[in-house]
């Protein structure tokens, strides 16, 4: 009799432990909490969600959360699980931007009684191509998972400004009304650009191409608070090298009869970093707080 009671107690205890483990890894609807082989995941910044719940709980006013990139450089970050303990990571950003702006100025031949106008035009172009790959290894048998791994990333970027003017320099007009576009390279000035009678003006301003590479390790954690949805944090450590080549600028200046165009080179730069939290290729501070969606 005692043997039967002990056997039954052991069975009940074993079932209870198994049930507890099942409760941790499987929802009441039978959904798996943890990622499985063949699952994909995409990552977003957790800050908008945390700010929303923090404002809701503190009665400070909750702003509806939005899906935000994990860093400030519009990088898409995802993972593919080859098995529950191994995932390949990928990062990608491909951006090509162009923008134009017109400004109306008084024409050279304009008079107070018969005003005429000319159009100046600015064209801004930028590009950024960045790719990254990595591998992630995972540990843990509960909804709290730890992980570590490494990744390699590179990017190539550049920008250029081109200006055309409606008023030309000639022997009768060596000071012409031209737009003073202002603003740094590749950034459209805010508001209406000013204009003034000038003896020289910028035609092009081309930044040197920037190339960057980063090799880093990472370590972090995830907690699956819902089936296939997790929040987590991550730290990085690695090396980053970045180099910007020589750029160029061309300026048109009056020469007494019409104008002369002069081209000059602008200086390049380079940098190297070895430290924790180094990830300047993607504009990241090295400590991420994120939310992952698996499917």
Secondary structure, 3 states (H helix, E strand, C coil): CHHHHHHHHHHHHHHHHHHHHHHHHECCCCCECCCCCCCEEEEEECHHHHHHHHHHHHCCCCCCCCCCCCCCCCCEEEEEEEECCEEEEEEEEEEEEEEEEEEEEECCCCCCCCCCEEEEEEEEEEEEEEEEEEEEEEECCCCEEEEEEEEEEEEEEEEEEEEECCCCCECCECCEEEEECCCCCCCCCCCCCEEEEECEEEEEEECCCEEEEEEEEEEEEEEEEECCEEEEEEEEEEEEEEEECCEEEEEEEECCCCEEEEEEEECCEEEEEEEECCCHHHCCCCEEEEEEEEC
